[in-house]
């Protein structure tokens, strides 16, 4: 039976790779809850989930802004396409009676993981078409199981969600021996879909134009093909942004807001070095493979122009743009792995050194694969921002939540309100707040309910914050403590700018606390 199993794997490498990828993504869906950063939760899940029940968490919509007294509402710089899709998911959950936020997120992560297997599929087929079985298997195994990729695949990161249509676009062109106008139009649709999800993917389209002129070497033919592709991409992108007409009464309102915002605020975000993304790629793809893939990609810049030039253009754009955050470069990663596998295989097959050292090559590969897969499996169990999520979910499970006050004792950590089951406007304070005066304000608020729970969130100054509130709130009663996860502790140990954040929940009695106010 064991021999039959390995025979089946050899006969069906793509199925085997997809099954392995799905297994890891299922593990991550169940055992890696939480969110990695602000954007993959508050700009996606909180927004979409609130829209699904008629709320507007971020106040992005014009009617929400008018309720707040804003005479002339203005579009937020966010792209609404992806949060809108997520909102549709939560509406579907509501229709089928799936109401528990933890269960909703497990399913949402699993759907993202399943969708991400398209990245594995298209990359494998591209590598198989160009270079045969060996680079195809390398490409598929890497994208399915290596390093951070399984864990990232289940996150609500638009930088990951935009990748499948980009790869589909490349696959349509590469698979066709005789390319017709339909090939270029459908490929343009893929670029347009990706750009409607994430504006910066339009740079891939510009890279395609350059690649076509290199690949075709006939200006008239390249011009026609790039025009067909560009027109299809532009039309698809426009359809993907059609919601602006219904929300704001005009097209591309969110895109203009995005451009204007970044033109004036880009310098306020992390800058880094111009070569920052080089080190991000080399580290994220796990040495020694990252070096081999980088070398292989550069080596094939002319032969595989349609596969290499678009991600290089994307890479160069983000390296020049002042706002440099690691996740921005994720859409280029599958292209680097695919082209890099093809390039390194072609190099190693004709290298005298590696032909004389097959055992050394196989040993390095075996060690690298083992470490990468171990890392990939291990990261399927990380639980980022665990204390924040568990604190909100605990409030939901208390069953009597009216409202809550979040006390930020170290820094401004926003609570993931989605898990609390309520969208009422909560209260916020920190160590600079006058506790007695703030209680008076909350008691006399005509619109926002006085909290019956206080959540203390922080690390080093958590005890100080609790003692300060004990002296003012006579009914403060301890309920629960939510410690940081091992992952959060590790990040805090590696970087002093991070906090091993924990949360403590206390109950208070609104009637007694406000009796004298």
Number of C-alpha atoms within 10 A of each C-alpha: 6 7 7 9 10 11 11 13 13 12 11 11 17 20 14 16 24 21 14 15 26 21 18 25 32 23 21 29 26 18 15 22 22 21 20 15 12 12 14 17 19 20 19 24 25 23 23 28 24 20 21 19 13 9 16 19 22 16 17 17 18 18 13 16 18 13 10 11 9 12 10 8 17 15 20 19 17 17 24 24 19 23 23 19 14 22 22 16 18 25 19 13 19 15 10 9 9 15 13 15 18 18 13 15 20 18 19 21 25 21 16 20 27 19 16 26 23 17 24 26 22 23 27 26 22 27 26 20 16 15 17 15 16 13 26 26 20 20 29 31 22 26 29 28 27 25 25 20 26 30 26 23 28 31 26 24 23 22 22 24 23 24 26 25 23 29 25 22 25 23 21 20 19 19 15 11 7 7 13 11 12 12 20 24 22 19 26 32 25 28 33 31 27 31 26 27 24 21 17 17 24 22 20 23 29 16 20 27 21 17 23 20 19 19 16 13 11 11 12 10 13 19 15 13 23 22 16 19 27 24 17 21 27 20 14 21 23 18 14 19 20 17 19 20 12 9 14 16 10 12 17 17 21 21 20 14 17 17 13 12 14 17 10 9 12 14 13 10 12 12 15 14 12 14 11 15 21 14 12 16 21 17 15 16 24 19 15 15 22 19 17 18 26 21 18 24 27 18 19 20 18 15 12 20 21 23 26 25 26 26 25 21 19 22 21 16 15 21 22 12 13 19 18 21 16 16 15 19 22 21 25 23 18 23 27 26 27 30 31 29 29 28 26 22 20 16 17 15 11 10 12 10 11 15 12 10 11 11 11 11 14 12 11 13 14 12 11 17 21 13 16 21 20 14 17 23 22 16 22 25 17 19 21 21 23 23 25 26 23 22 27 22 20 18 26 19 13 10 9 10 17 15 20 25 20 22 26 24 22 17 15 14 16 13 21 21 23 23 23 24 17 16 18 15 14 17 17 17 16 17 17 9 11 11 17 14 11 14 17 15 13 19 20 14 10 9 8 14 18 25 21 19 24 25 25 25 29 25 19 13 14 20 13 11 20 20 10 14 16 12 11 13 16 12 14 20 15 13 15 15 17 18 19 23 17 14 17 22 17 14 15 15 13 10 10 9 8 14 19 21 24 23 25 22 23 19 19 18 16 17 11 12 19 14 8 8 13
